[in-house]
Amino acid sequence: MTQDKIRNIGIMAHIDAGKTTVSERILFYSGKIHKMGEVHDGEAVLDWMDQEQERGITITSAATTTEWKDHQITLIDTPGHVDFTVEVERSLRILDGAVALFCAVGGVQPQSEQVWRQSEKYNVPKIAFINKMDRIGADFFGVLENIQTTLGANAVPMVVPIGKENQFEGIIDLLTMKAVYYDETNQGTTFREEEIPTNKLAKAKKWRANLVEKSAEQDDKLLEKFLQTDDLSDKEILGIIRKATIARHIIPVYCGSAFKNKGIQRLLDGIVNFLPSPTDLPPTIHAKNDKIQRIHSADEPFSALAFKIVADKHMGKLTLIRIYSGQVKSGTVVYNSTKDQEQRIGRIIRMHANRQESIDMAQCGDIVGVVGLSKTRTGDTLCCKDNPILLESIEFPAPVVSISISPKSRTDNDKMIDALQHLSDEDPTFIVSYDSETKETIISGMGELHLEVLVERLKREFLVTANVGRPEVAYRETAVSLVEGEYKHVKQTGGRGQYGHVCMRLEPMEPGNGFEFLNEVKGGHIPSEYIPSVEKGVIAALQKGPLAGYPVVDIRVIVFDGSYHDVDSSEFAFMEAGRMCFKQLFMQTHPELLEPIMSLEVISPEEYVGDVSGSICKRRGRIESMDEREGIRITRAMAPLSEMFGYANTIRTLTQGRGSFTMSFEHYEAVPFAIAEGIIKKRIEQNKVR
């Protein structure tokens, strides 16, 4: 398969927009599978985990490869639930294009915005598919406007629907100006093209004119022709829409009903016509030296990014990689430039969900699994040692919820630790730590569902039954005011003593800026070789803040003076001086406790909106807006995570099972003083501080 015939794409959307159903239809119509599995029956090919089939949601991104019109399409179906955002993040990092899926009733929903922002961060070209046109309340043109206003996208329809809801019959292709009707009795495998019905012709001409005009705007020569002739050829439209889509200036929009088998073939055409091949992408650049680049070619030196680790019960550790240049064969020794280590690739595997096909060689543009890279982690770069390169890694959000966990029997302890390590290797947002003071193993993740699924995996896949503690919120500490001071670490115990003296200033930083350390010592008052030790001491103090033992964020530490002793000064002495100076000064900054604030969207029938609003306010939530759509109320709010545990049951009870909600992390905010006092007191009582 030549490079220009390869498409590496993902499907991204809000939960329950129909991603997996669309993926199943893509595989069916392209001939990869011969029976369509349904999510509600637990038979979807890409939802292969037991828990995915039982819960009816996608938990882990699944990769598969198929073909359409002589093009190879590697497809990744990503989760929609915010707790599994790591799967979306790492997939978008290595994909060339994406299909943004929207529900024809729900439109642009909170997680739609989140994944859209993630795709923009990685400059991923997109086409859109408005799904569920057969549902009551479906509104193609309303969702189109929603995409344009809410996401700021230049969304251009390539098709328009014929009817909607239970009258949804098919689509009008604005390029060929034909009406397309699908045969429901034959799973949509056959369809017929007819002349556009007379009562639909005016609307079709209006949107065809829009397509031509939007195309002409992208090219000066075509604009001149358009102004003269008021039209463009189909070939010209195809060419310029492809160019503009790859440049992220246009979002081509399709529509259909995946469940009713309508519109998927035209979506596949859009994928091969408009989304980029590896040859359309700019060269891959070294993360720290932009003069070192790799063109997307099989003739270039080998380079690849490891984007996912899978614990396979048959093969052990399986590393999924995206190859950006060159080629690699089974048995090849590759260089991990992130870890500065060499490793041998055992087998190369083409993925199809949880089934694999061994291949001898993979090349530029391929997304494959490899066996044998035991020391490689998510985000590591693999390349040739003779021509090294370091690719941009993947940044993951910090966990917001923690629980304690312990095996039910002592004999299971080693097995549990080993299993947790496997799961942590797979999921960078799943953090395992050990609290030496409470003697507890702590696991942290992105939400209640995230941790619930991982604990269930412990039981099913690793046969470890565990006792689980109550969820704990990942609070943070920060400084409010600027302070400066000094600390001398002096100890004399006979023989060589310890001496380290630092003068330090602490400054609050803007939220989200993390930690910054600056050295402003002049005149050699502290020798330069001891400055890194001071920084190490400060970083150690940051891990367990002086206020309540939570990590300290958004602070700048400046060392501006100090002194040393020719004999007694050492790296350890200055590390202790830095640590203790920070702890003492931090408590003088009037520190605050920060808590994660979640963006909340509750969908409920009109008659329950008062109860929903009251439930949010009781949980310290702030209602931001209320929208009405087809008799449904959408309440948007901000609420602290600490108050949201168990909210799913609350909503079900308040709305008699007819309401639902989604929640995603937004930012950190200061905890109200009275509440913060209680949290700090409880933390101290639990002996988790000092």
Order of alpha helices (4+ residues) and beta strands (2+ residues): beta-alpha-alpha-beta-beta-alpha-beta-alpha-beta-alpha-beta-beta-beta-beta-beta-alpha-alpha-alpha-beta-alpha-beta-beta-beta-beta-beta-beta-beta-beta-beta-beta-beta-beta-beta-alpha-beta-beta-alpha-beta-beta-beta-beta-beta-beta-alpha-beta-alpha-beta-alpha-beta-beta-alpha-beta-alpha
